[in-house]
Amino acid sequence: MSRKYFGTDGVRGPYGGALINEEFFACLTAAAVKWAANKTEGNGPLRVLVGRDTRASGATLEKAVLQAIASAGAQPVSLGILPTPAVARSVKTTGANLGVVITASHNPATDNGIKFFGPSGQKLTDAEEEKIESLLGAKALACTHSAEVDSNALSDYVDAAEQLLPANALVGWKIVIDTANGATCATSPEVLRRLGAEIIGLGNNPDGVNINAGVGSEHPEKLAAKVRETGARLGIAHDGDGDRCILCDEQGSVLDGDEILTILAVDALKHRALAKNTLVVTVQSNFGVDAAVKSAGGHVYRTNVGDRYVIERMRQEGALLGGESSGHIVCADVSPTGDGLIAALRVLAVMIRTGEPLSALRRVLYKYPQATKAVKVREKRDLSLCSALGAAIKHLEASLGDEGRVLVRYSGTEAKLRFLVEAPSDEKAAQGIAALEAAAKLDLDVL
């Protein structure tokens, strides 16, 4: 059996469509509660925590989810608007049986989605999501049972994050922070202010329809401009639900997840503090990460794209640091899932300890020339049946040899085909992308 509804990170798509609506969310949630009940020993109703981001559609979807939890015989607990990692943390620290987050992460406001966290606060495995899908049944019954409201989850999360740096550690620091008009508006800036920083905010006025709209980790241009304009020491950007972190150095240059991971891994290796001397990344990360970590005495493992695959491999290897080039950074000694705020605080700790600006710290990573592109497709046709694309991939791989690599995959959350080429030069990487795109158009209906 393969998953029909779940993608790389939950179920996601345009609100009001066949899957992203109140009825389907209620059915899927009821199935998830059944799955959790089957794994739980003991008496008494299960406690299920529900958080969401700032999308306008989130309110009615949350109501449907809370009712479905109650109709399935569990106790629904509303956490309100809260970053995804804060929901995961609350599941773990309160001993809840299940966590539900209503979010479409970095997608536009017209989209929404749903994802689940198990009792440990970690995302579910493919097999667990398959089991939930197998339990999908009839429409959830209407239920008038009122949900418990937990108003402490936000403050608990902020209090815990503040403890990661010494008191007043950021006094005299000017920091630009872009919260994407999303779920971190009330958390990340508050933590940095408590630590003494002067905060310049971007994307901090959510209205239900402006989440990720030209701001946040997917659109760091305004962040970079504001850092240059204000003379800030750095900039921090999250996505709509707060599990990503992208940084900007004092010169206005953007650092992606690969650079953040390499800074943290190499610094930890210098202090013999990187668990198992291991960093876990995905196939999307630049090969320069491997070279930098190996040079510092560590090693790198790679997984499929998706932070939950990173987390699964981290558990297998006993690693505590991993993530994605997109900015999902997992510091497993602190958080059970990717957390943009925690990642930023960890980099700030390195800056404080070394006295080095980000523009200097980032030099630890030399990136191999890389080109990427994503094209929208009408249908995700099996790539093994795409003869022209397959031939183009083989030809490109042969021409690159040991001096590059090719990655072609479908997005796990959108109807997109993604290309990545690393090569000895930018020109060769761009030529490779062009060849792959041209071949894809022969096999697929590219929009």
ZADO-810236 format. One record per residue: x, y, z of N, C-alpha, C in turn. Coordinates in steps of 0.05 Angstrom, whole numbers, plus 5000, padded with zeros to 4 digits. Each point is the difference from the previous one (the first is absolute). Layout:
% residues N
R;X;Y;Z;X;Y;Z;X;Y;Z
...
***
This chain:
% residues 447
R;5017;4976;5000;4983;5024;5000;5018;5025;5000
R;4992;5020;4985;5014;5025;5000;4981;5022;5009
R;5012;5022;5009;4983;5022;5010;4985;5014;4976
R;4975;5005;5004;4983;5013;4980;4998;5030;5004
R;4999;5008;5025;4995;5028;5007;5024;5014;5012
R;5016;4987;5016;5022;5013;5013;5023;5004;4980
R;5013;5023;5002;5023;5006;4984;5025;5001;5017
R;5020;5016;4993;5025;5002;5015;4995;5011;5027
R;4981;5018;5003;4995;5013;5026;4970;5003;5004
R;4987;4978;5005;4971;5001;5005;4984;5001;4975
R;4975;5010;5002;4982;5003;4978;4998;5030;4995
R;5003;5008;4975;5001;5029;4995;4989;5006;4972
R;4988;5024;4997;4989;5007;4974;4982;5024;5002
R;4987;5008;4978;4982;5023;5001;4976;4996;5018
R;4994;5019;5017;4977;4998;5017;4974;5000;4984
R;4982;4982;5008;4975;4997;4985;5000;4979;4979
R;5024;4987;4996;5002;4978;4981;4990;4974;5011
R;5006;4978;4986;4989;4974;5007;5011;4990;5026
R;5024;5009;5008;5012;4990;5025;5002;5021;5022
R;5004;5025;4992;5004;5021;5020;4973;5014;5006
R;4985;4986;5016;4973;5010;5007;4993;4988;5028
R;4980;5011;5012;4993;4993;5027;4992;4970;5003
R;4985;4990;4980;4991;4972;5002;5023;4981;4999
R;5018;5004;4980;5022;4981;4998;5019;5002;5024
R;5005;5024;5009;5018;5004;5024;4988;4985;5024
R;4973;5002;5003;4987;4986;5022;5003;4970;4998
R;4996;4989;4976;5003;4971;4995;5029;4991;5005
R;5019;5016;4990;5028;4992;5003;5008;5002;5030
R;4991;5020;5014;5006;5003;5028;4988;4977;5016
R;4976;4993;4994;4987;4977;5015;5016;4975;4996
R;5010;4996;4975;5016;4976;4995;5027;5001;5015
R;5011;5024;5002;5025;5003;5015;4996;4995;5030
R;4977;5008;5011;4993;4994;5028;4997;4970;5004
R;4988;4986;4981;4997;4971;5002;5028;4987;5000
R;5017;5010;4982;5027;4989;4999;5015;5004;5027
R;4997;5024;5011;5013;5006;5026;4989;4983;5022
R;4974;4996;4999;4987;4983;5021;5010;4972;4999
R;5005;4989;4976;5010;4973;4997;5028;4997;5011
R;5015;5022;5001;5027;4999;5010;5002;5006;5030
R;4978;5008;5012;5000;5010;5028;4990;4979;5019
R;5015;4997;5022;4991;4982;5021;4989;5017;5023
R;4982;4988;5015;4988;5014;5023;4972;5009;4995
R;4988;5011;5021;4973;5009;4999;4998;5031;4997
R;4976;5009;4995;4996;5029;4998;5002;5009;4971
R;4988;5022;4993;5000;5011;4973;5028;5010;4992
R;5006;4998;4975;5025;5011;4990;4999;5031;5000
R;5022;5013;5004;5002;5029;4997;5013;5006;4973
R;4987;5016;4984;5010;5007;4974;5003;5031;4998
R;5024;5009;4995;5005;5029;4998;4998;5010;4972
R;4988;5023;4996;4996;5011;4973;5010;5029;4999
R;5018;5005;4982;5010;5027;4995;4996;5007;4970
R;5003;5026;4994;4997;5008;4972;5017;5025;4995
R;5002;5007;4974;5013;5025;4993;4979;5022;4996
R;5007;5021;4986;4983;5024;4999;4982;5002;4976
R;4998;4979;4984;4983;5001;4977;4970;5003;5008
R;4986;5015;4984;4971;5004;5005;4985;4974;5001
R;5007;4981;4983;4986;4975;4999;5005;4982;5024
R;5021;5007;5016;5007;4984;5023;4979;4998;5022
R;4985;5021;5003;4980;5000;5022;4978;4979;4997
R;4989;4999;4976;4978;4980;4996;5011;4972;4998
R;5024;4997;4989;5013;4974;4998;5006;4990;5029
R;5010;5018;5017;5006;4992;5027;4974;4991;5015
R;4978;5014;4996;4975;4993;5013;4991;4972;4991
R;5003;4994;4974;4993;4973;4990;5018;4979;5013
R;5026;5006;5002;5019;4981;5012;4994;4995;5029
R;4994;5021;5015;4994;4997;5028;4975;4983;5005
R;4980;5005;4983;4975;4984;5002;5005;4971;4993
R;5017;4995;4980;5006;4972;4992;5014;4986;5023
R;5018;5014;5013;5015;4988;5023;4980;4991;5022
R;4982;5018;5006;4980;4994;5021;4982;4977;4991
R;4991;5000;4975;4982;4979;4990;5014;4973;5000
R;5027;5000;4999;5015;4975;5000;5005;4991;5029
R;4990;5015;5019;5003;4992;5028;5024;5010;5015
R;5015;5019;4987;5024;5012;5013;4994;5028;5010
R;5019;5010;5015;4997;5027;5011;5015;5020;4982
R;4985;5018;4987;5014;5019;4983;5010;5024;5016
R;5025;5009;4994;5012;5023;5013;5009;5020;4979
R;4989;5023;5001;5007;5021;4980;5024;5016;5011
R;5021;5002;4984;5023;5016;5007;4999;5027;4985
R;4981;5003;4982;4998;5025;4986;5022;5003;4979
R;5006;5025;4993;5022;5005;4981;5026;4996;5014
R;5016;4982;4988;5025;4992;5013;5019;4988;4979
R;5026;5005;5002;5018;4988;4981;4999;4970;5001
R;5004;4987;4978;5000;4970;4999;5019;4988;5021
R;5025;5009;5002;5018;4988;5021;4990;5004;5028
R;4985;5021;5005;4989;5004;5027;4978;4980;5006
R;4984;4992;4979;4980;4980;5004;5014;4973;5005
R;5020;4994;4985;5015;4975;5004;5012;4998;5028
R;5011;5023;5009;5012;5000;5027;4979;4996;5021
R;4977;5012;4996;4978;4997;5020;4990;4972;5002
R;4998;4986;4977;4992;4972;5000;5020;4984;5017
R;5025;5005;4996;5020;4984;5014;5001;5007;5030
R;4999;5025;5007;5003;5008;5028;4975;4995;5017
R;4977;5001;4987;4975;4996;5016;4991;4971;5000
R;5013;4983;4984;4992;4972;4999;4975;4995;4984
R;4994;5018;4981;4976;4996;4984;5004;4977;4981
R;4978;4989;4990;5001;4976;4983;5003;5007;4971
R;4993;5024;4992;5001;5007;4972;5001;5030;4997
R;5014;5010;4980;5000;5028;4993;4990;5004;4972
R;4985;5021;4995;4990;5007;4974;5007;5029;4994
R;5011;5005;4977;5006;5028;4992;4986;5005;4973
R;4985;5022;5000;4986;5008;4975;5016;5022;4988
R;5014;4994;4979;5019;5019;4987;5007;4990;4972
R;5007;5019;4983;5012;4993;4974;5028;5011;4999
R;5012;5005;5024;5028;5007;5001;5007;5024;4983
R;5018;4997;4980;5009;5022;4984;4982;5005;4976
R;4978;4985;4996;4982;5004;4978;4984;5026;5003
R;4988;5009;4978;4984;5025;5002;4975;4997;5017
R;4987;5022;5007;4977;5001;5018;4976;4985;4989
R;4999;4996;4973;4978;4986;4988;5001;4970;5006
R;5023;4990;5009;5004;4972;5007;4996;4996;5030
R;4996;4975;5007;5002;4992;5028;5007;4971;5001
R;5004;4990;5024;5008;4972;5002;4998;4990;5028
R;5007;4975;5004;4998;4987;5027;5023;4980;5003
R;5012;5000;5023;5021;4980;5006;4997;4992;5029
R;5012;4976;5006;4996;4988;5026;5027;4995;5013
R;5000;5000;5027;5023;4993;5016;4992;4979;5020
R;5018;4980;5002;4995;4978;5019;5006;5009;5028
R;4997;4981;5020;5004;5007;5028;5027;5012;5007
R;5020;4993;4984;5027;5011;5005;5004;5028;4990
R;4980;5010;4985;5003;5026;4988;5013;4999;4972
R;5004;4976;4990;5013;4997;4974;4979;4994;4979
R;5007;5007;4975;4982;4995;4978;4998;4970;4995
R;4978;4992;4988;4994;4972;4996;5016;4989;4976
R;5005;4974;5001;5014;4987;4978;4981;4995;4977
R;5011;4992;4977;4983;4993;4977;4981;4977;5008
R;5010;4980;5015;4983;4977;5007;4977;5009;5018
R;5006;5018;5018;4979;5010;5019;4979;5016;4985
R;5008;5016;4980;4981;5014;4984;4983;4981;4983
R;5013;4980;4990;4985;4980;4984;4978;4987;5018
R;5007;4994;5025;4981;4988;5018;4977;5018;5005
R;5005;5026;5004;4979;5019;5004;4981;5001;4976
R;5011;5000;4976;4984;5000;4976;4982;4975;4999
R;5011;4977;5009;4985;4975;5000;4976;5001;5019
R;5001;5018;5019;4979;5003;5020;4979;5021;4993
R;5004;5013;4977;4980;5020;4991;4973;4987;4997
R;4980;5013;5012;4973;4989;4998;4980;5021;4992
R;4976;4997;5010;4979;5018;4993;5004;5028;5012
R;4984;5018;4992;5001;5028;5010;4998;5000;5031
R;5018;5016;5012;5000;5002;5030;4973;5011;5009
R;4990;4989;5022;4975;5009;5012;5002;5027;5012
R;4979;5016;4998;5000;5026;5013;5000;4996;5030
R;5014;5018;5013;5003;4997;5029;5000;5028;5013
R;4986;5003;5022;4998;5026;5013;5020;5002;5023
R;5017;4979;5004;5019;5001;5022;5019;5023;4996
R;5004;5017;5020;5017;5023;4998;5029;4992;5004
R;5017;5014;4986;5029;4994;5001;5012;5015;5024
R;5020;4987;5012;5016;5013;5020;5019;5020;4986
R;5005;5023;5012;5018;5020;4989;5025;5001;5017
R;5023;4996;4988;5025;5001;5014;5014;5026;4993
R;4999;5019;5018;5012;5027;4995;5030;5001;5009
R;5010;4978;5010;5027;5000;5011;5021;4990;4980
R;4991;4987;4978;5019;4988;4982;5019;5021;4987
R;4989;5023;4994;5016;5021;4987;5021;5011;5020
R;4992;5006;5024;5018;5011;5020;5021;4979;5008
R;4992;4975;5002;5019;4979;5007;5022;4997;4979
R;4992;5002;4975;5019;4999;4977;5019;5023;5001
R;4989;5024;5004;5017;5024;5001;5020;4999;5023
R;4990;4992;5023;5017;4998;5024;5023;4980;4996
R;4994;4977;4987;5020;4980;4996;5021;5009;4980
R;4991;5014;4979;5019;5010;4979;5018;5021;5012
R;4990;5017;5017;5016;5021;5012;5023;4989;5016
R;4997;4976;5011;5021;4988;5017;5024;4990;4984
R;4998;5000;4974;5021;4989;4983;5024;5019;4998
R;4996;5025;5007;5022;5019;5001;5001;5013;5028
R;5023;5009;5009;5002;5013;5026;4983;5026;5001
R;4992;5007;5024;4983;5024;5003;5015;5025;4988
R;4985;5016;4986;5011;5025;4988;5022;4995;4980
R;5001;4976;4988;5021;4993;4982;5000;5017;4974
R;4977;5012;4994;4997;5014;4975;4998;5031;5004
R;5007;5009;5023;4999;5029;5005;5020;5013;4981
R;4991;5021;4986;5017;5014;4981;4998;4989;4972
R;4985;4978;4996;4996;4988;4974;4975;5012;4987
R;5003;5006;4974;4977;5008;4984;4994;4977;4981
R;4976;4990;5001;4993;4976;4984;4974;5006;4984
R;5001;4994;4974;4975;5001;4984;4988;4972;5000
R;4975;4998;5006;4987;4974;4999;4974;5001;4984
R;4998;4982;4981;4977;4998;4982;4984;4975;5007
R;4976;5005;5011;4984;4977;5010;4978;4992;4980
R;5002;5009;4975;4984;4990;4978;4970;5004;5004
R;4993;5019;5018;4971;5004;5007;4988;4973;5008
R;5016;4985;5014;4991;4973;5007;5000;4995;5030
R;5004;4974;5007;4996;4991;5027;5021;5008;5020
R;5023;5011;4990;5022;5008;5018;4999;5029;5008
R;4980;5014;4992;4999;5029;5006;5001;5006;5030
R;4989;4983;5016;4999;5005;5029;5021;4985;5015
R;5018;4985;4986;5019;4983;5015;5029;5009;4995
R;5010;4998;4975;5028;5005;4995;5008;5029;5008
R;4985;5021;4991;5009;5027;5009;5000;5003;5030
R;4981;4987;5014;4998;5003;5029;5025;4987;5013
R;5008;4977;4991;5024;4987;5011;5024;5018;4997
R;5004;5011;4976;5024;5016;4994;4999;5026;5017
R;4976;5012;5003;4998;5024;5017;5007;4994;5029
R;4990;4978;5010;5007;4992;5028;5030;4997;5004
R;5014;4992;4979;5029;4996;5002;5015;5027;4996
R;4985;5021;4995;5012;5027;4999;5003;5012;4972
R;4992;4986;4979;5004;5010;4973;4980;5022;4993
R;5010;5018;4983;4982;5020;4988;4989;4987;4975
R;4973;4998;4998;4988;4985;4979;4987;5019;4979
R;5006;4994;4975;4987;5013;4977;4984;4979;4986
R;4973;5003;5001;4983;4979;4990;4991;5004;4971
R;4998;4977;4986;4988;4999;4974;4979;4977;5000
R;4980;5002;4983;4980;4979;4999;4988;4994;5027
R;4993;5020;5015;4991;4997;5027;4972;5011;5005
R;4984;5001;4978;4972;5010;5002;4982;4981;4986
R;4996;4976;5010;4983;4980;4986;4971;5009;4999
R;4987;4996;4977;4972;5007;4996;4984;4977;4989
R;5012;4976;4999;4986;4976;4990;5005;4995;4971
R;5008;5020;4985;5005;4996;4971;5028;5008;4991
R;5016;5010;5018;5027;5009;4992;5023;4983;5009
R;4994;4976;5011;5021;4982;5008;5017;4992;4976
R;5026;5003;5003;5021;4993;4980;4998;5018;4975
R;4984;5021;5001;4995;5017;4976;5024;5019;4996
R;5020;4992;4986;5023;5017;4994;5018;5003;5024
R;4996;4984;5021;5016;5002;5024;5007;4971;5009
R;5017;4998;5021;5007;4974;5011;5023;4987;4986
R;5005;4975;5008;5024;4986;4991;5001;4995;4970
R;4976;5000;4988;4999;4996;4971;5006;5026;4984
R;4999;5022;5014;5003;5026;4987;5019;5018;5017
R;5026;4994;5001;5017;5014;5019;5011;5027;4990
R;4990;5009;4977;5011;5025;4988;4995;5024;5018
R;4976;5002;5011;4994;5022;5018;5017;4999;5026
R;5004;4976;5010;5017;4996;5023;5028;5010;4995
R;5011;4992;4977;5027;5009;4994;5002;5030;4997
R;4980;5012;4987;5000;5029;4996;4998;5015;5027
R;4983;4989;5017;4997;5013;5026;5025;4998;5018
R;5014;4978;4998;5025;4997;5015;5020;5021;4991
R;5003;5003;4973;5018;5020;4990;4992;5028;5007
R;4974;5005;4999;4990;5027;5005;5004;5008;5030
R;4996;4981;5018;5001;5007;5028;5027;4994;5014
R;5018;4988;4986;5025;4993;5012;4998;4978;5021
R;4980;4983;4997;4995;4978;5019;5023;4980;4999
R;5004;4985;5022;5021;4980;5001;4993;4975;4984
R;4974;4994;4998;4991;4978;4983;4970;5002;4996
R;4990;4983;4982;4972;4998;4996;4992;4971;5003
R;4975;4995;5009;4989;4974;5004;4973;4999;4986
R;4995;4979;4984;4974;4996;4987;4989;4972;5005
R;4974;4999;5007;4986;4975;5003;4980;4996;4977
R;4989;4976;4998;4977;4996;4982;4974;5003;5016
R;4978;4994;4987;4974;5006;5013;4995;4985;5026
R;5011;4976;5003;4995;4984;5025;5024;4999;5018
R;5022;5012;4992;5023;5003;5018;5019;4977;5003
R;4999;4980;4982;5019;4978;5002;5024;5004;4982
R;5002;5023;4986;5023;5006;4984;5014;5025;5010
R;5026;5001;4993;5016;5023;5007;5019;5006;4976
R;4999;5025;4991;5019;5010;4980;5013;5025;5013
R;5026;5003;4997;5014;5023;5012;5011;5019;4979
R;5007;5023;5009;5012;5021;4983;5023;5012;5016
R;5024;5001;4988;5023;5011;5015;4999;5030;5000
R;5019;5013;5014;5000;5029;5004;5004;5015;4974
R;5009;4986;4979;5004;5013;4974;4976;4997;4982
R;4979;4986;5010;4976;4997;4984;5000;4976;4982
R;5018;4981;5005;5001;4975;4984;4985;4978;5015
R;4984;4985;4985;4983;4980;5012;5015;4973;5004
R;4995;4988;5023;5011;4973;5006;4977;4980;5000
R;5003;4978;4985;4979;4980;5000;5005;4978;5021
R;4984;4979;5000;5003;4980;5020;5026;4985;4999
R;5012;4996;4976;5026;4987;4998;5021;5015;5015
R;5000;5027;4998;5020;5016;5013;4996;5000;5030
R;4974;5001;5009;4995;4999;5028;5009;4973;5012
R;4993;4978;4987;5008;4974;5010;5030;4997;5001
R;5014;5010;4980;5029;4997;4999;5013;5016;5022
R;4990;5025;5005;5011;5016;5022;4996;4985;5027
R;4976;4989;5004;4995;4987;5026;5016;4974;5002
R;5002;4985;4979;5014;4974;5001;5029;5004;5004
R;5013;5017;4985;5029;5004;5002;5007;5012;5027
R;4984;5019;5010;5005;5011;5026;4998;4979;5022
R;4980;4983;4997;4997;4978;5020;5023;4980;4999
R;5009;4995;4975;5022;4981;4997;5026;5012;5013
R;5004;5026;4998;5023;5013;5012;5000;4996;5031
R;4976;4999;5011;4997;4998;5029;4993;4972;5009
R;5003;4981;4981;4994;4971;5005;4972;4997;5012
R;4981;5015;4988;4973;5001;5010;4979;4991;4980
R;5009;4990;4976;4981;4990;4980;4996;4971;5005
R;4975;4993;5008;4994;4972;5007;5007;4981;4977
R;5015;4979;5006;5009;4980;4981;5016;5012;4977
R;5009;5026;5004;5015;5014;4978;4984;5000;4974
R;4974;5000;5003;4983;4995;4976;4980;5023;4995
R;4998;5007;4975;4979;5019;4990;4983;4985;4980
R;4974;5004;5001;4982;4987;4981;4987;5022;4983
R;5002;4997;4974;4987;5018;4981;4985;4984;4979
R;4988;5014;4981;4985;4986;4979;5016;5001;4974
R;4990;4985;4980;5013;5000;4974;5001;5027;4987
R;4984;5019;5011;4999;5027;4988;5023;5017;5009
R;5014;4993;5022;5021;5017;5010;5025;4999;4982
R;5014;5023;4999;5024;5003;4984;5022;4981;5009
R;5015;4990;4981;5023;4982;5007;5021;5014;5017
R;5000;5026;4999;5019;5015;5016;4997;4995;5030
R;4975;4993;5008;4995;4994;5028;5017;4976;5008
R;4999;4979;4984;5015;4976;5005;5030;5006;5003
R;5010;5016;4982;5029;5006;5000;5008;5015;5025
R;4984;5020;5008;5006;5016;5024;4999;4983;5025
R;4979;4984;5003;4997;4983;5024;5022;4979;5001
R;5006;4988;4978;5022;4980;4999;5026;5012;5007
R;5006;5024;4990;5025;5014;5007;5003;5006;5029
R;4977;5004;5014;5000;5006;5028;5000;4975;5018
R;4999;4976;4987;5001;4975;5015;4974;4986;5003
R;4979;5009;4986;4974;4987;5003;4992;4986;4974
R;4976;4989;5000;4989;4988;4976;4971;5007;4997
R;4991;4997;4975;4973;5008;4992;4984;4977;4989
R;4975;4997;5009;4982;4981;4988;4978;5015;4985
R;4991;4989;4978;4979;5013;4984;4975;4983;4999
R;4977;5014;4999;4974;4987;4999;4984;5011;4976
R;4976;4989;4997;4981;5012;4981;4992;5027;5011
R;4988;5017;4982;4991;5026;5007;4977;4998;5020
R;5001;5016;5021;4980;5000;5021;5013;4999;5027
R;4993;5019;5017;5014;5000;5026;4993;4976;5017
R;4977;4987;4996;4994;4976;5016;5018;4977;4993
R;5010;4999;4974;5019;4979;4993;5027;5006;5012
R;5006;5026;5002;5025;5008;5014;4998;4991;5029
R;4977;5005;5013;4997;4993;5029;5002;4969;5003
R;4988;4985;4983;5001;4971;5002;5029;4990;4998
R;5016;5012;4982;5028;4992;4997;5016;5009;5024
R;4994;5023;5011;5013;5010;5024;4997;4980;5023
R;4975;4990;5003;4995;4981;5021;5016;4974;4996
R;5001;4992;4975;5015;4975;4993;5030;5003;5007
R;5011;5024;4994;5029;5004;5003;5007;5011;5027
R;4981;5008;5016;5006;5012;5026;5009;5029;4997
R;4994;5012;4977;5007;5028;4995;4980;5020;5012
R;5010;5024;5006;4982;5020;5012;4998;5025;4983
R;5013;5000;4977;4999;5024;4982;4995;4990;4972
R;4980;5013;4987;4994;4993;4972;4981;5021;4988
R;4995;4997;4975;4982;5019;4988;5001;5001;4969
R;4988;5021;4990;4997;5003;4971;5010;5027;4991
R;5008;5002;4975;5009;5025;4988;4978;5021;5001
R;4975;4992;5001;4977;5018;5001;4998;5015;5026
R;5015;4991;5020;4999;5014;5026;4987;4985;5022
R;4991;4975;4995;4992;4983;5022;5025;4991;5015
R;5003;5008;5024;5023;4993;5016;4990;4986;5025
R;5010;4976;5005;4992;4984;5022;5022;4998;5021
R;4996;5012;5023;5018;4998;5022;4986;4982;5021
R;5005;4974;4996;4984;4980;5015;5005;4999;5030
R;5021;5013;5009;5004;5001;5029;4982;5020;5013
R;4987;5017;4983;4981;5021;5010;4972;4996;4990
R;4997;4993;4975;4974;4998;4987;4996;4974;4985
R;4976;4988;5002;4995;4975;4986;4996;5003;4970
R;4999;5025;4991;4996;5005;4971;5015;5025;4992
R;4998;5007;4974;5013;5024;4990;4989;5024;5014
R;5018;5019;5008;4991;5024;5014;5017;5023;4992
R;4988;5019;4986;5014;5024;4989;5012;5017;5022
R;4986;5004;5022;5010;5016;5022;5024;4988;5013
R;4998;4974;5006;5022;4986;5013;5025;5001;4982
R;4997;4996;4974;5022;5002;4982;5014;5027;5001
R;4984;5021;5000;5011;5027;5001;5015;5005;5026
R;4988;4990;5022;5014;5004;5026;5026;4985;5001
R;5001;4976;4988;5025;4985;5000;5022;5014;4984
R;4992;5013;4978;5020;5015;4984;5009;5025;5016
R;4981;5013;5013;5007;5023;5017;5020;4992;5022
R;4996;4976;5011;5019;4990;5020;5028;4998;4989
R;5002;4990;4975;5027;4998;4987;5011;5028;4996
R;4984;5019;4991;5010;5027;4995;5010;5012;5026
R;4985;4996;5022;5008;5011;5026;5026;4987;5009
R;5002;4974;4998;5023;4986;5010;5026;5007;4984
R;4997;5002;4974;5024;5005;4983;5006;5029;4996
R;4980;5018;5004;5003;5028;4994;5001;5006;4970
R;4993;4980;4984;5001;5003;4971;4973;5008;4988
R;4999;5017;4980;4975;5006;4987;4992;4977;4982
R;4975;5000;4991;4991;4979;4982;5015;4999;4974
R;5008;5024;4990;5015;5001;4975;5026;4985;5001
R;5012;4998;5024;5024;4984;5004;4994;4971;5005
R;4980;4994;5017;4993;4973;5006;4991;4984;4976
R;4987;5013;4981;4989;4985;4977;5022;4990;4982
R;5024;5011;5002;5022;4991;4983;5008;4971;5004
R;4990;4988;5021;5007;4972;5005;4989;4982;4979
R;4980;5010;4984;4988;4984;4979;5007;5011;4973
R;5013;4985;4983;5003;5007;4972;4980;4984;4984
R;4982;5013;4987;4979;4987;4986;5008;4992;4972
R;4995;4975;4992;5004;4992;4973;4980;5015;4983
R;5007;5009;4976;4981;5014;4982;4975;4982;4997
R;4977;5012;5004;4975;4985;5000;4978;5016;4987
R;4983;4987;4985;4977;5013;4987;4975;4983;5007
R;4978;5013;5005;4975;4986;5005;4977;5013;4985
R;4980;4985;4996;4976;5011;4987;4976;4981;5006
R;4977;5011;5002;4975;4985;5004;4980;5008;4978
R;4987;4980;4988;4980;5006;4980;4974;4987;5008
R;4978;5013;4996;4974;4989;5006;4992;4980;4979
R;4988;4978;5009;4991;4979;4981;4971;4994;5006
R;4986;4992;4979;4972;4994;5002;4996;4973;5015
R;5018;4982;4996;4998;4973;5012;5028;4990;5007
R;5002;4987;5023;5026;4989;5009;5003;4972;4988
R;5007;4999;4975;5004;4975;4986;5025;4986;5011
R;4999;4974;5002;5023;4984;5009;5025;5007;4984
R;5021;5009;5014;5024;5009;4986;5014;4978;4985
R;4996;4975;5009;5012;4978;4986;4988;4996;4972
R;4977;5012;4995;4987;4998;4974;5006;5024;4982
R;5016;5019;5011;5007;5024;4985;5026;4995;4985
R;4999;4990;4976;5024;4990;4986;5018;5023;4993
R;4990;5023;4990;5017;5022;4992;5014;5012;5025
R;4986;5002;5021;5012;5011;5025;5021;4981;5011
R;4994;4974;4999;5018;4980;5010;5026;5000;4984
R;4998;5003;4974;5024;5001;4983;5016;5025;5005
R;4986;5022;5005;5014;5026;5006;5015;4998;5026
R;4989;4987;5020;5013;4997;5026;5025;4983;4997
R;4998;4977;4986;5023;4983;4996;5023;5014;4985
R;4992;5015;4980;5021;5015;4984;5013;5021;5017
R;4985;5014;5016;5011;5021;5017;5018;4988;5022
R;4991;4978;5012;5016;4987;5021;5027;4990;4988
R;4999;4989;4976;5024;4991;4988;5020;5022;4994
R;4989;5023;4991;5018;5023;4993;5012;5013;5025
R;4985;4998;5023;5011;5012;5024;5019;4982;5015
R;4996;4974;4998;5017;4981;5014;5001;5005;5029
R;5024;5002;5012;5003;5004;5028;5001;5030;5008
R;4995;5017;4980;5001;5029;5005;4973;5013;5004
R;4979;4984;5004;4974;5011;5004;4979;4979;5004
R;4976;5008;5002;4978;4981;5004;4974;5011;4990
R;4980;4983;4996;4974;5007;4989;4979;4989;5018
R;4980;5016;5006;4977;4991;5016;4974;5010;4987
R;4983;4981;4993;4974;5007;4989;4979;4986;5016
R;4981;5014;5011;4979;4989;5017;4975;5017;4999
R;4978;4987;5007;4975;5016;5004;4999;5012;5028
R;4988;5023;5002;4994;5011;5026;4981;4982;5015
R;5004;4998;5026;4982;4983;5016;4975;5014;5008
R;4998;5027;4995;4977;5015;5009;4986;5015;4978
R;5013;5002;4977;4988;5015;4978;5003;4985;4973
R;4985;5008;4980;5002;4987;4974;5023;5013;4984
R;5024;4994;5010;5024;5012;4988;5021;4979;4996
R;5016;5003;4979;5024;4983;4995;5024;5018;5006
R;5018;4990;5017;5023;5016;5009;5026;4989;4988
R;5017;5018;4990;5026;4993;4989;5022;5012;5017
R;5021;4985;5003;5024;5011;5013;5025;4989;4985
R;5018;5017;4994;5025;4993;4987;5023;5013;5014
R;5020;4985;5008;5025;5011;5010;5022;4993;4979
R;5017;5020;4994;5019;4997;4979;5025;5016;5007
R;5021;4996;4984;5025;5016;5005;4997;5030;4997
R;4980;5008;4985;4996;5029;4995;4970;5007;5000
R;4994;5025;5005;4972;5009;4998;4989;4996;4972
R;5017;5004;4980;4991;4997;4972;4991;4972;4994
R;5016;4980;5009;4994;4972;4995;4975;4992;5015
R;4997;5010;5025;4976;4994;5016;4975;5011;4986
R;5001;5024;4990;4977;5012;4987;4994;4985;4974
R;5020;4992;4985;4996;4985;4976;4986;4973;5006
R;5008;4988;5022;4988;4975;5008;4971;5003;5007
R;4993;5021;5014;4972;5006;5007;4983;5003;4974
R;5011;5016;4981;4986;5005;4975;4995;4974;4985
R;5019;4982;5000;4997;4975;4986;4979;4983;5013
R;5000;4999;5026;4980;4984;5015;4972;5011;4995
R;4997;5027;5002;4973;5012;4996;4990;4994;4972
R;5017;5002;4980;4992;4995;4972;4991;4971;4997
R;5014;4982;5013;4993;4972;4998;4973;4994;5014
R;4997;5013;5023;4975;4996;5015;4976;5009;4984
R;5002;5020;4985;4978;5010;4983;4992;4980;4979
R;5018;4982;4993;4993;4979;4980;4984;4978;5012
R;5003;4996;5027;4986;4978;5013;4976;5008;5017
R;5000;5025;5009;4980;5009;5019;4985;5024;4990
R;4976;5004;5010;4985;5025;4994;5008;5021;5020
R;5021;5015;4992;5011;5021;5017;4984;5026;4996
R;4991;5011;5023;4982;5023;4998;5016;5026;4999
***
